[in-house]
């Protein structure tokens, strides 16, 4: 691959985008960015606060603005928020910027990983598993369509190796 490309991770909350993104960035010697963390840094408040004050639409507007800035960078590893691919504009930005990897995990695995995290506004409901199953039903096909590579992340032990191998095969 001749042009500088970014490694972009997509998937539902708890799929491992931030954790694996940091590890991949270190292994590749690239800077790591987490779009959700960047949104918080730019706004000065937490994601739940943005959801509370501006609703999901307000958060998505902030997300698109941050993705425009991050996708203009080169040779980075980028972990996106779980809903980043919902907007066509965001999918286009990501595609133009690099190789998109969908970290796929089943809703039950995602619940196990996120059940104690209060920074997940979409899971602050009576039945978080049902919420995750609904998100999975609605988003899985979008993730698959947007991705260049799909990696199973249910077992994190070998996911980094699979991610790095798939990335190297794209070069």
Secondary structure, DSSP 8 states (H G I E B T S, - for coil): --S--EEEEE-STTSSHHHHHHHHHHHHT-EEEEHHHHHHHHHSS-HHHHHHHHHHHHHHHHHHHHHHHHHTSSSEEEE--TTGGGSHHHHHHHHHHEEEEEEE--HHHHHHHHTT-TT-GGG-SS-HHHHHHHHHHHHHHHHHHH-SEEEE-SSTTTHHHHHHHHHHHH-
